[in-house]
Amino acid sequence: MSGVAEADFLLNQRGTGRDLGAWVAGVAFSRDGRSMGFALSDGTVHLADTADHKAEWRRLEAHEGAALSLAPDVTSGLLSGGDDGRLLRIAADGTTEEIASFGMMKWVDHVTTHPSGLRAAAVGKQVHLFDGKGAKLKALGPHPSTVGGVALDAKGKRVFASHYGGVSIWFVAAKEDKARVLTWKGSHHAIAVSPDGDSVVTAMQETSLHGWRLSDGQHMRMSGYPAKSPSLDFTAKGKWLATSGADSLVLWPFTGGGPMGKAPTELAGGDGVVCNRVACHPQHDVVAAGFADGLVLMTEIASGKVVPVAAPGRGGISALAWNAAGTQLAFGTEDGFAALLDLAKR
């Protein structure tokens, strides 16, 4: 994208940034809006005060190895997974509680939760489910390979796990655990489920996307990416799927039978720099995108208007997230820079 001379305006006027010293592996806001955090490759989690983004951030020695995953917990606080095999709950005041320990040789690669009280953690070939009090519900699997991504549907009733050969769908309340398997040859990683629960899309090792429409079994093939797509996200009402992996923000239409037979919309491209991360606004058709050179921007899909958030130069964007109200945005980079912005109207 050209014309980024004023790209740091929002960061300077509405946010604060810190050099945390290690790769930012994840960023998440709590559901109650009281806390947010950055998970780092050195095992630390840094908590920021969402009410005062310029206040000092609290550093927690959370994991003995690297922090691999971070998500909002069911009602408040955060859930963190590490390569030390530990699944932790981190409260707003920085206190931690161990939900489970899978052993030092096990990596908690992916975590996700639902406000109903469901927690899911991918460890190796299995997905472990816990309730909101920390009690173990069940283990789903083993899957054909290490789980590449985990998602829950909007109602928190189904678990979607991507792996080699496709996606397994599990019903949380099933008396007998037997997965519905969506098959497609190849290795499947990042996964996204549409808000209506009918479309499932994965990013593949072969620099393409593959999707399934559950209502009729339709396969959806989305190709043409120069790089892998580590980040996928549906817009709030499911009209668009925002994707990384190209030198622009690529949006696939999911209305009127799409995306098959329809061309994607490409926004905010032009400099040949690959988009690393995408995050859709929780209410509006607005997408935040982070690029491999450190550029962060927001774009309104309908108008194509692009608003720079942060200029390049601080390392490739490795984590990006909105808060639940859509008033705050946070990002982190491979070089350890992290930022929190307050975009609420003043």
N, C-alpha and C positions, 0 to 999 in steps of 0.2 A: 504494500500500500504506500502511496506517495503522500507527501505533505504532512509529516509527523513532527514538524518543528514545535508545535504546541501540544504534543502528545502527552506531556506530563501535567497539563493544566488541572485535570480532575484529581490526579494523585496529590498534587501540591495543595490544591484548594479544599479538597474533600476527604483527604486520607492521610495515612502515615505509613511509612515503609521502614523495615528493619533488615539488617543483614544478620541472619541467624546461623550462618556458618556451615550449613549442610543442606543437601538436596531436600527440597520440600516434597515429600511423598504424598501428602494429602492435606486437604483443608475442609473444614465443616463447621456449620453453625448449629447450635442446639435448637430444638423445635420451639422452645419457649422464648428464644431470642436473648437469653441472659448471657450466653457464653459462646465463644467460638475458639477454634484452635488450628494450629498447623502441626502436622506430624512430620518428623524429619528422619533422614537416613541414619543419623547418629543415635537414634532411639529416644530422642527427646520429643515432648509435645509442648508447644508454647501456647498459652492461653491469653487471649486479649479481651479486654472489657468492651463489650459492644456498645455500652452507654457512653464510653469515653475512649475512642480509638487511639487517642494520643497518650493515654496513661501507660505506665510501665507494663510490659507483658510478663507473665509468670512462666518460668521455665521449669518443666517437670522431667525428671529422669524416669521416663515411663517404661522403656524396654531395654533389655541388656544388649540386644543387637540393634537392628534397624526397625523403625516403625514402618509398617507396610500399608496400612489402611486406616481410614478414619471416617466416621459417619455420625450423624445425629443419633443420640440414643432415643428410646421410645417416647419419652415426654420431656426430659431435660438432660443436660449433660451430653457427653460424647462417648462413643464406643471406639476403641483403638485395638488394632491387631498388630503383632510384631513377629519377627523371625526368631524370637525366643519362645514361640509357641503359646504366648499369653494373650488372652482376650480381656481387656480392661474397660471398666466404666470410669470416666473422668468427670467428676462433678464440677460445677461452676466455680467452687472455691479452691479447686486444685486437688482435692482428695481423690484417691483412686481406690477402686475395688476390683479384685480379680474375679471375673465371671467364670473363667475356665483356664486351665493350663494343659496344653496338648503335648508338652515335652519339647526339649530344646531342639530336636531335629525336625520339628514340624513348624511350618510357616502359616500364619493366619493371613492369607493373601488378600481376602476380600471380606468386608463386613457391610451389612445393611440392616435396617430396622424398619418397623412399622409402628405408628402411634397406637395401634391396638394392643401392643405389648410384645410383639414378636421380634426376636433378634436372630439373624442368620450370619454364620461365619464359615467361609470356605477354607478348609485345611486339607491340602493334598487332593485326594480324589473324593472327598466327602464334604457335605454341607451339614453343619451342626446347627440345630435350632434350640433356642432358649426362650423362656417366657420373660416378662418384664421384671420378675423378681430374681431372675438368674437361674431358675431351675431348668435342667436339661429336659427338653421335650423328646428329641429323637435325633438320629443321624441319618442323613439321606445319602445313598450310594452303596458301594463305590461306583463312581462314574468311569467311563472308559479311559480317562486321563486326568491329570491335574485340572481342577476346575479353573476355567479362564475368566469367568465373570459370574456374578450372582445378582438377581433382581427379584423384587416382589411386585405383584400386581397392586393396583390402587386400593383394593380391599384387604390386602394382606392375607389372602386365602391360598395363593399359589406361589411356589418358589420356582424360579427359572435359573437353571445352571447351564452355562455353556462349557463345552469340552470338545475333544477331538471327535469328529463325526456328527456334531450337531448340538442340540439343546435338550435337556431333560426337564419336564414339568412335573412338579410334585404338589399334591394337595396337602396343606398343613394338617387338616383335621381328618385325613383318611385313616381308617382303622387298619388297613393293610397298605403299606407303602409300595406302590408300583408306579413308576414314572411313565408318562406319555413322552415318547422320544420323537423329536423333530429331526430328521436325518438330512445331512448334506455333507458330502465328503470334504475333508480338510479340517484344519485346526481353527476353532472358534474361540474368541477372546472377549473383548468388551461386549456388553449386552444391554439392550434397552427394550422396554415393554411400553407400548402405547397406553395412554391414560384409560382407554376403554377396554384394555386387556386383550384386544383381538390381534394385534400385530407384535411380532417379536423379531428383532433385528440384531445380528451379531457382526462384529468386525473380524475378518479372517486374516490368517497369516499371509494369504496371497494378495494382499493389498486391495481387497474388495469387501463389500458387505453382502450378507445374505439374510433374507427375511422370510417369514412364514406368516400367512394370514390364517388364524386358527379356525375361523368360521367356515371356510371352504377348502382349506389345505393348499391354497395358492402359494407357490414359491415366488420370492421377489429377489431378483439379482441386481445389485447396484455396483457397478464397476467404474474403472477409469481413474483410480487414485494412484498417484505416483509413490505414495508411502502408506504405511499401515495407519489404521484409524484407531488410536487408543482411547478416543472419547466420543460418545454418542449421547444425544439427549433429545427427547421429544418436547415440543412446545406444550404449554399448559393445557390446551384443548386438543392436542394431538394432530393438528393440521400439518405440521412440518416435523421432519427429523433433521436436526442439526448434526453435522459430522465434521470430524477433523481428518487429517491425512492428505489434504491438497493445499495448494498455495493460495487458497481462498476459503471462505466459509461456505461449505456446500450444504444446501438445504433440499431435501427430497420431499415432494408433496404427498401427503397421505389422505387426500380427499378425492372423491369421484373415481374410486378404483385404483388410484395411484399407489405406488410410484411407477409401476410397470407401464411402459409406453409413454412416459412423460420425462422431459428433461429436467434436471435439477436446476435450482436457482443458485448462482454463485455471487457472493457479496464480499466486499472488503479484500480483494486480491490485487495483484499487480506487481509485486516485487519479487516473486519467485520464492518466497519464504513459506515454509510449510506451517499450517495451523496444527498446533499440538493439542489444544483443549477447547471444549465448548461447554457452555452452561446456559440453559434457557431460563429466562425470567419466570418465576412461579405463577405469574398472572397474565402477562402480556406477551405478544409475539415479538419479543426482543431477545437477542442472543448476545452473550458475552463470548469473545473468542480470544485465545492466547496463542501466540506464534512462537516459532523456534528461535527467533532473535530477541524475544522478550517483549514484543509489542502486545499490548492488551487493548481491546476496543469493544464497543457495544454497537450493535446495528439493529435498526428497526426494519423488520422484514418487509412490511407493506410499502414503505417509502424508499427503502434502500439507504436511508440516512445512516452515516457512520460517525460515531463519536469516539475519538481516542481517549483512552483511560490512562495508559502509561507508555512511555517511549521505549524503544528497543535498547539493549545494552546491558541488561542485568542477568542474562542467562535465559535459556529456553523455558517457556511456561510449562510447569509440571503439575500444577493443581489450580483449580478455579471453581468458585462456588458462590451462589447467592444465599442470603438468609431467607427464611420462610415468607417474610413480608415483601421481599423484593426491593428493600430499601438500602441494603448493604451488599457489597461485593468484595470478595477477598481472592488473592492469588498468591502463588509461590513459584519459585523458579528452581532450575537445576543447580544454580550457583548459590542457592541459599537465601535469596532475597524474598521477603514476604511483605505483603501490603494488605491493609484493610481500608475500605472506602465507605463513607456514609453518603448515600445519594438521595436521602430524603429531601423533600421540598422544604425550603426555608422561608 
